[in-house]
Each structure stands twice: as C-alpha cells, then as structure tokens.
Amino acid sequence: MYSKKSVTYLPRHKENLFQGLIEEARSLWESREVGLNLFRVRLRERYEGSYLGVAWSVLAPVLTMIAIALVFPLLMRVKVENYVIYLFSGLLVWRFVSSAMLAGGESVLGYKELIQKAPLPTMLYPMVVICIEFINFILVMACLYVVATLFNYELHIHPIYLLGATFVTMVFSIGVAALFSVVITFFRDIRQILDVIVQAFFYLTPIIYPISMIPDKYHSLMELNIFYQFVRLYHQAIYSPNSPDWHDMLIPALISCVVFVAGLIVHRWYGRQLVFRL
C-alpha cells in the first residue's frame, strides 16, 4: 500500500523569523570550512599572474592619496592641519565600504557555478568577498602607519576606538554586500546605477575636504549620509588629537546591526531562488 503522507513546502518568508535567522546562522557556521577554502582560493586568484601581487593592492590607494594630497590643498580655501592623515583615514574606510557595495554586490554572480552545484547558504559568498576586502583594508591601514612614520606625519591613534570602528564597519560591510548581492542578481542594471551613486557620495562626503567647508545649515543633512557616519569614526580613531566621542559610534553600530540582519533575512528568504536567476 502507498503511504498517505504528504510533504508541504513552506516558503521561508512564511516561517518564524527568529527561528529562520537562527537556522541560517547555524547553516553558515556548519559551512565555515567551505567558506575558509573559498577564501583561500579567492585570495590566491586575486593576485595570480600579478608581478606586484599583494603590494599592488597597497600601492593603488597610496598613489591615489598622493595625487589627491598634491592637488586638493591648492584648491581648498580652508587649510587642513595634517591633511595627508585626514585624507588617508577617510579614504581608508571609503574604499572598504564602497568595495563592499560593488564587489560584494556581485559575489553571488561570481560564484554562480558553485551555487548551481552545491546547496550552501548563499550569504556565505558575500561574506567571503568581504573577508578578502578586509585583508586589503588591514594592509592599507598598515601602510598608513609606515607612511606616517617615514614622513613624520602625526598620527593620533585611539586603539580601542579604532578596534570598535573596525568591527562596526565590518558588520555593516557584510550586511550591505549581502543585500546588494541579492538585489543585483535579480536586477542586473542596479550595478551600473550603484557605480554612479557611490561616485556621487564620494564628493558629498567630507573625505577630501573638511566638514567645516559645508555651511552649518546643512550639517544636520550630513547626518543622513551613511558614508559620513563611518568616515567620521576613522577621522576620530586615527586623525583627531582629541578623545573620540563614543556617542558617534551609536548610530553606525545601529545601522550595522539593522543592515546585517536585513541581509541575513533576505538571503534566508530568497537564497533558494537565486539559482534560477543566474
């Protein structure tokens, strides 16, 4: 006799949200060895065939910094003390966050062959990409210290605050990469639009110029700039001689938590469907 048992498919967006998040986190933890292997392979492939290898990932931002440092002080009416460190500390986090949006946003597409073959949690792929970008972030930060030492630039490093800022930025970067990796997989044109948006916010964020150049009446609007929230953390952690204001970390920390959880939810709900969009 045939069994009368039936299997009911429950869409993940209809499951208990809290239990779904726990299950997704458990799946990621169980896939950690695969993620570590993907990280090693991706790291090796990134510099394969390059004569400069890892050094080029450091030289590129340093050369960019030098070019900007030579040009923009001549154009700005307001003189910024210790401008090179101010510039580098802002560019440091800008490159990391923008890479999370752009490179992390294409992480699912970049692993489409593996996704079609292996039933792994899809949030694993943006996490691998962000870990690669984080290695580059650390190398560039180390280069900042070397440059400052060689040319006698004054660094004001607040270690505990810098550690907190780095953790908050890492969480935000994983979350935003996870969100955009799903959005770009469903809507490919978003990638080109995102390029324009990121470039526009580079000039709208006080990175190459101080916030004092912005009229006071627009300072409240600047608080709505997510990039500024993170750039300000690194200005305080590396550049500012004053004690950092821990209250300034509350909003970025809240944003990071919300974005990370949102990324986890989106991959939990739509991860199964991504294979049909590749």
N, C-alpha and C positions, 0 to 999 in steps of 0.2 A: 504494500500500500504506500501511496505517496504521502509525504508529510504535509500537513496543512499550515506549517509555519511560513510566515512571510517576513520579508526584510523591508523595513521602512527607511527610506533615505530622508534624513533630516538636514536641510540646508544649514550650514554653520551659522548664518546670520540669525537663525531662529533658536539657537542653543543658548543656554545660560551664559551670559557674557563673562562672568567671573571664572566659571569653570573652563570656558573656552580659552581664556587667557592663560590659565594655569596649564592646560593641556598643550598649548602652543609653546609655552616656556619649557615644559618638560620635553617636548619634541626637539627643541633647539639644543637642550642640554644633552640629550641622547645622541645628537648628530655632531657633537663637538669634535670628535676625531676626524670626521669627514671635513668639517669646516677648517680644521687645522691643516689638513692635507691640501685643501683648496687654496688656503692662504700661502702655503709654501710654494705651490706650483705657480700661483699668480705673481708672487714676489719674484720668482726666478724668471718668468716670462716677461715681466715688465722691463728688465734690464738686459735681456738676452740680445746679443748682437750689437750692443752699445759699447763703444770703447771707453767712454767715461763711466758707464754704469750708474751706480748709486750717486756718484759725485755730480752727475748732471742734474739730478733732482734737487740738489743743493745750489748748484751754480745758477740755475734758471731764476729762482726768486731773488738771489743775491744780485744778479745783473739787473733785474727789474728794479730792485730797490735803489741801486746805484744810479740808474738812469733817472728815476723819479726824484731822487735826492739832489741831483745836479740841476734839474730843470725847475721844479716847482718852488723852491725857495726864492728864485728870481722873479716868479710871477706873483707870489703872495705878498700882500701889504703887511700882514701880521707876521712877525718873526717868531718862530717856534724854537724854544731852547731845546738843545739836544735832539734836533729834528730827525736824525737818522734812526735813533732808537724809537722815537714816536712813530715814525713811518713803518719801521720793521715790525714793531709789536702789533700794529694794526693789520699789516699785510699778512702776518703770520696766521692769524685766525681767519682772515678773509679767504685766503687760499684754501684753508681746510674746509670751511663751511660751504664755499662755492663748489668745491670738488665733491662734497657730499651730495649736493643737488644735481650736479651734472654727471659725474662718473657713477655715483651711487644710483642715480635715476636710470641708468642704462644697465644696471647689474643683472637684472633678470634676463634681458635680451642677450647679454653677453654670455650667459650660461644656458641658453635655450636648449642646446643638445643634451646637456646633463639633465635639465628639468624634464625633458621628454622621455628620459630613460629611467631616472631614479625618483622615487616618491619621497623626496626630502622636504622639510619645511622651507618654503620659499623665502622666508625672511633671512635664512642663512646666507643668501647670496649678497644682499646689500651689506650685511654685517662683515663679510669677508672683504669686500671692496673698501669699506670704511677703515678696517684694520690696516689695509695696505696704505691708505692715505694717512693714517695716524703715524705710521713708521716714518713717512716723509715729513710729517709735521714735527716729529721729535728731532729728526736730522737738521731741519731748517732752524729749529729753536737752538740747537747746539751750535750751529753756525753763527747765529746771532751773538752768542756769548763769545765765540772766538773772534769775530769781527770787532766787537766792543773792546775786547782785551787788547787786540793788536793796535787799534787806532785810539785807544784811551777814551772811548765813549763811556759816559756814565750810566751804568745800569742800576736800577733800583728794584731788585727782585724781592718780592714778598713770597717766600716758598709755599707757605700753607695756602695763601690766597691763589697762587698760580696753580697749585695742585687741584684746588676746588674748581677753578675756572676751567681747567683742562678736562676734568671729569664731567662737568655740566655740558661743555661743548661736545664731548664725545657722545654723550647720550643724545643730545639734540641731533647730531650729525647722523647717527644710526637711524633715528626716527624719521628725519626728513628724507634720507635716502630710501628708506622702506616705503614711505608714502609715494614718492615720485617714481619709484621703480614699478609700482602697480599702475599709476596714472599714465606713465609713458608707454607701458605695454599695451594699454587699452587705446590710448590716443597718441599716436606717434608724433603728431605735429607739435605737441606740447614741448618737445625737446628744443625746437628752434625758438619758440616763444620764451622758453626758460633762459636761453642764452642772452636774449635781449634784456630780460628783466634783471638778470644777475649783473650784466654790464651797467645798466642804468643805476642800480643801487650802489655800485662801486663809487660813483660820483656823488650819490646822495648821502653817503655815509662818511663821517669825519675820519678818513684814513689818511689822505694826502694833505688834508688841511685841518686845523683845529676847530672845535665846535664854536669857539669864540667868534669865528668868521660868519656864523649864522646869526641872523637877527634874533634877539631874545624872544620875540613873539612866536617864533617857530620852534623853540626848544621843546615845547610840550608835544609838538607833532613828531619830533625826532624820537621821542619815547616809543612811538608806534613802529619805528624801524627796527625789525628783529635783528638785523645785522649790527646795528649800533649797540644793542644790548650786549652782544658778545665782544665786539671790538672794545667797548668801554672796560670790560673786565680785564682784558690784556693790557690796556693802557695803564690801569691801576696796578696790575700784577708785575709789570716789567718797567714801565716808564715813569710813573708818578713817584716823586720823592716823599709824598705824604702817605700816611697809613691808609690802606684801602678801606672803602666803605662796604661792609658786608651786606648792607641793605640792597646794594646794587646787584647782588647775586640772586636775590629772591625771585625777581621776575624771570631772568633767564633760566633759573632752576625749575620754576613752574612751567615755563614754555617747553623746556626739555622733557619733563615728565609727561605732559599732555601729548606732545608730538610723538614721543616714543611709544606710548600706549596706543595712540591712534594708528601708528604704523603696524604695531602688533595685531590690532583688531582688523585692519584692512587685509593683512596677509592671512589672517585666520579665516576671514570671510571669503576672500576672492583667490586665495592661493591655488585652489583646485582648478579654477577657471583659466589661470594664466597659460597653461599648456595649450589651450585652444586658441590663444591669441598670438602665439609665437610664429 
